[in-house]
Amino acid sequence: MTLTYDPHYYPYPSRRNVTYGSRGMVCTSHPLAANAGLDIMKTGGNAVDAAVATAAALTVVEPTANGIGSDAFALVWKDGRLSGLNASGPIPAAVTMKLAESLGWADSGQMPKFGWAPATVPGAPAAWAELTTKMGRLSLARNLAPAVELARLGHAVSVATARYWELGIKRYQDEKGEEFRAWFEAFAPEGRAPRPGELWRSEAHASTLERIGDSGGRDFYEGEIAGKILEAARRTGGYFTEDDLGAFSPEWVEPIGVNYRGCRVWEIPPNGQGIAALIALSILDGFDFQCRDHPETVHRQLEAMKAAFADAHRHVADTRFSSVPVAGLLEQSYADSRRALIGDRAADWRAGEPRPGGTVYLCTADGEGTMVSYIQSNYMGFGSGVVIPGTGIALNNRGHCFSLDAGHPNALEPGKRPYNTIIPGFLTKDGAPVGPFGVMGGFMQPQGHVQVVMNTLDFAMNPQQALDAPRWQWTGGVEVLVENSFNPDLAHSLRRRGHGVKYEMEPASFGRGQIIWRTPEGTLAGATESRTDGCAAAW
């Protein structure tokens, strides 16, 4: 007998508790990926190995938000210091402003969303190799083995993944070019999305992960896999060359941070948008907040966030090509001047139009003190819609974030990295680690970081509370979306202040977060997102 029920229908409130562990923890948006990371830790790996294993597994179980063709960033606390890794790739050298003008992209003012044009060199495989080599204990092949098994033997598709898979098919079904055919062959061979609980497997994906693992990541950039990418580009009008792939390597960077309520909040420096969260927190640090669900609190949060986006959208770019005034934007005197501009009414800071995105965030910690905040993304769901035949590689569409204004710091240039939305976060206090945190989801991410940090430090919420609390999301101008659990009286009060508040029934746009805090006793407290299939796997 088979039971019949709707796996997408959950009419009753539910609650998750904080998860505790002592020897290790992995928090991510999918239970199978979290278990993959924890299994690696139990077989001798550290938190870095676990993060790599989890990230690779997520390309299999959540291809709706990331893949082997993703970009990536990481913050790693190890041996008493915090390090940052930027594994976002550049646009191919052939993609120039002249090309944009000749193909009419400049007329629309935006890079195309889909196809080869917005695809940047994938950084995730190089990130896995770099993290494993520099900070892990196991081989890359060992760390990728759980993901290989999930792809080869198959996995039962989760509820959230099935939903986003269905949306992905609708997104690409109108794309008729030859370059999109392989996407449907790889991800919709039966013409539909897999249903929740249905077994999904991909031998092509498994074989690609094996080659990446056995070659220490290099096969992707200069071996057989690279050859398949170049052949697909040649055959279907792509722009990648041997030099684009072979020259890529991730960059170790110094994290940037600001003090907030006695702690220090850390982000990756530009070309990432983490600085937007830091600017907003610097502004908000000058206010005294007594109640989270008060109109004055949310009004000030929104105005600070809009001011921060105005600055980020004006200045954030690839620092190898453009000077970004990071120190000036984070100076206290600058925060004071921006705070003074916040009045009693909603203002249009003209910061551009935030766009939706698809990303996976994970965090790991082991019993020896190493902690990882890691994020990877194809940007918009499955990404560009370009899949390399026979590989399972879906290329990202991060290049859509370039400006086509030649005078802008983030203007399209060959070999340049675009403004990047994905941002891992980390919290320290008195020079010691509190732990990693993150909220995925396009331009929601710095907004999620601000809300989670304030929930934690201003309103003394435990990590699960900090994630579960109803969220707001600024979407441009004075427009604000709020979740269906958001207090109606609070929403009405914000509308009276000039905010264009609207309720949004789809929870995905409000981000999906994870947190691990180290307790005063030295154990680990983890929380995972209630808006998706999240799991805090503890040891």
Secondary structure as the mmCIF struct_conf table of DSSP 4:
data_model
#
loop_
_struct_conf.conf_type_id
_struct_conf.id
_struct_conf.beg_label_comp_id
_struct_conf.beg_label_asym_id
_struct_conf.beg_label_seq_id
_struct_conf.end_label_comp_id
_struct_conf.end_label_asym_id
_struct_conf.end_label_seq_id
TURN_TY1_P TURN_TY1_P1 PRO A 7 HIS A 8
BEND BEND1 TYR A 12 TYR A 12
HELX_LH_PP_P HELX_LH_PP_P1 ASN A 17 VAL A 18
STRN STRN1 THR A 19 GLY A 21
BEND BEND2 SER A 22 ARG A 23
STRN STRN2 GLY A 24 THR A 28
BEND BEND3 SER A 29 SER A 29
HELX_RH_AL_P HELX_RH_AL_P1 PRO A 31 LYS A 42
TURN_TY1_P TURN_TY1_P2 THR A 43 GLY A 44
HELX_RH_AL_P HELX_RH_AL_P2 ALA A 47 VAL A 61
TURN_TY1_P TURN_TY1_P3 PRO A 63 ALA A 65
TURN_TY1_P TURN_TY1_P4 ILE A 68 ILE A 68
STRN STRN3 GLY A 69 GLY A 69
STRN STRN4 ASP A 71 LYS A 78
TURN_TY1_P TURN_TY1_P5 ASP A 79 GLY A 80
STRN STRN5 ARG A 81 ALA A 87
HELX_LH_PP_P HELX_LH_PP_P2 SER A 88 PRO A 92
TURN_TY1_P TURN_TY1_P6 ALA A 93 ALA A 94
HELX_RH_AL_P HELX_RH_AL_P3 MET A 97 SER A 102
TURN_TY1_P TURN_TY1_P7 LEU A 103 GLY A 104
HELX_RH_AL_P HELX_RH_AL_P4 TRP A 105 SER A 108
TURN_TY1_P TURN_TY1_P8 GLY A 109 GLY A 109
STRN STRN6 GLN A 110 GLN A 110
BEND BEND4 LYS A 113 TRP A 116
TURN_TY1_P TURN_TY1_P9 ALA A 117 PRO A 118
HELX_LH_PP_P HELX_LH_PP_P3 ALA A 119 PRO A 122
HELX_RH_AL_P HELX_RH_AL_P5 ALA A 124 MET A 135
BEND BEND5 ARG A 137 LEU A 138
HELX_RH_AL_P HELX_RH_AL_P6 LEU A 140 LEU A 153
STRN STRN7 HIS A 155 ALA A 156
HELX_LH_PP_P HELX_LH_PP_P4 VAL A 157 SER A 158
HELX_RH_AL_P HELX_RH_AL_P7 VAL A 159 TYR A 172
TURN_TY1_P TURN_TY1_P10 GLN A 173 ASP A 174
BEND BEND6 GLY A 177 GLY A 177
HELX_RH_3T_P HELX_RH_3T_P1 GLU A 178 PHE A 180
HELX_RH_AL_P HELX_RH_AL_P8 ARG A 181 PHE A 187
TURN_TY1_P TURN_TY1_P11 PRO A 189 GLU A 190
BEND BEND7 GLY A 191 ARG A 192
HELX_LH_PP_P HELX_LH_PP_P5 ALA A 193 ARG A 195
TURN_TY1_P TURN_TY1_P12 PRO A 196 GLY A 197
STRN STRN8 LEU A 199 TRP A 200
HELX_RH_AL_P HELX_RH_AL_P9 GLU A 203 ASP A 214
TURN_TY1_P TURN_TY1_P13 SER A 215 ARG A 218
HELX_RH_AL_P HELX_RH_AL_P10 ASP A 219 GLU A 222
BEND BEND8 GLY A 223 GLY A 223
HELX_RH_AL_P HELX_RH_AL_P11 GLU A 224 THR A 236
TURN_TY1_P TURN_TY1_P14 GLY A 237 GLY A 237
HELX_RH_AL_P HELX_RH_AL_P12 GLU A 242 GLY A 246
TURN_TY1_P TURN_TY1_P15 ALA A 247 ALA A 247
STRN STRN9 GLU A 251 VAL A 253
STRN STRN10 ILE A 256 TYR A 260
TURN_TY1_P TURN_TY1_P16 ARG A 261 GLY A 262
STRN STRN11 CYS A 263 GLU A 267
HELX_LH_PP_P HELX_LH_PP_P6 ILE A 268 PRO A 269
TURN_TY1_P TURN_TY1_P17 PRO A 270 ASN A 271
STRN STRN12 GLY A 272 GLY A 272
BEND BEND9 GLN A 273 GLN A 273
HELX_RH_AL_P HELX_RH_AL_P13 GLY A 274 LEU A 284
TURN_TY1_P TURN_TY1_P18 ASP A 285 GLY A 286
BEND BEND10 PHE A 287 PHE A 287
TURN_TY1_P TURN_TY1_P19 ARG A 292 ASP A 293
BEND BEND11 HIS A 294 HIS A 294
HELX_RH_AL_P HELX_RH_AL_P14 PRO A 295 HIS A 315
BEND BEND12 ALA A 317 ALA A 317
TURN_TY1_P TURN_TY1_P20 THR A 319 PHE A 321
BEND BEND13 SER A 322 SER A 322
HELX_RH_AL_P HELX_RH_AL_P15 VAL A 326 LEU A 329
TURN_TY1_P TURN_TY1_P21 LEU A 330 LEU A 330
HELX_RH_AL_P HELX_RH_AL_P16 GLN A 332 ARG A 339
TURN_TY1_P TURN_TY1_P22 ALA A 340 LEU A 341
BEND BEND14 ASP A 344 ARG A 345
STRN STRN13 GLY A 358 ASP A 366
TURN_TY1_P TURN_TY1_P23 GLY A 367 GLU A 368
BEND BEND15 GLY A 369 GLY A 369
STRN STRN14 MET A 371 TYR A 379
BEND BEND16 MET A 380 MET A 380
TURN_TY1_P TURN_TY1_P24 GLY A 381 PHE A 382
BEND BEND17 SER A 384 GLY A 385
STRN STRN15 VAL A 387 ILE A 388
TURN_TY1_P TURN_TY1_P25 PRO A 389 GLY A 392
STRN STRN16 ILE A 393 ALA A 394
STRN STRN17 LEU A 395 LEU A 395
HELX_LH_PP_P HELX_LH_PP_P7 ASN A 396 ASN A 396
HELX_RH_3T_P HELX_RH_3T_P2 ARG A 398 CYS A 401
STRN STRN18 SER A 403 SER A 403
TURN_TY1_P TURN_TY1_P26 ALA A 406 GLY A 407
BEND BEND18 HIS A 408 HIS A 408
TURN_TY1_P TURN_TY1_P27 PRO A 409 ASN A 410
STRN STRN19 ALA A 411 ALA A 411
TURN_TY1_P TURN_TY1_P28 PRO A 414 GLY A 415
HELX_LH_PP_P HELX_LH_PP_P8 LYS A 416 TYR A 419
STRN STRN20 ASN A 420 ASN A 420
STRN STRN21 GLY A 425 LYS A 429
TURN_TY1_P TURN_TY1_P29 ASP A 430 GLY A 431
STRN STRN22 ALA A 432 MET A 440
BEND BEND19 GLY A 441 GLY A 441
HELX_RH_3T_P HELX_RH_3T_P3 GLY A 442 MET A 444
HELX_RH_AL_P HELX_RH_AL_P17 GLN A 445 LEU A 457
TURN_TY1_P TURN_TY1_P30 ASP A 458 ASP A 458
BEND BEND20 PHE A 459 PHE A 459
HELX_RH_AL_P HELX_RH_AL_P18 PRO A 463 ASP A 468
BEND BEND21 ALA A 469 ALA A 469
STRN STRN23 TRP A 472 GLY A 476
TURN_TY1_P TURN_TY1_P31 GLY A 477 VAL A 478
STRN STRN24 GLU A 479 GLU A 483
TURN_TY1_P TURN_TY1_P32 ASN A 484 SER A 485
BEND BEND22 PHE A 486 PHE A 486
HELX_RH_AL_P HELX_RH_AL_P19 PRO A 488 ARG A 496
TURN_TY1_P TURN_TY1_P33 ARG A 497 GLY A 498
STRN STRN25 GLY A 500 GLU A 504
HELX_RH_3T_P HELX_RH_3T_P4 PRO A 507 PHE A 510
STRN STRN26 ARG A 512 ARG A 518
TURN_TY1_P TURN_TY1_P34 PRO A 520 GLU A 521
BEND BEND23 GLY A 522 GLY A 522
STRN STRN27 LEU A 524 THR A 528
TURN_TY1_P TURN_TY1_P35 SER A 530 ASP A 533
STRN STRN28 CYS A 535 ALA A 538
#
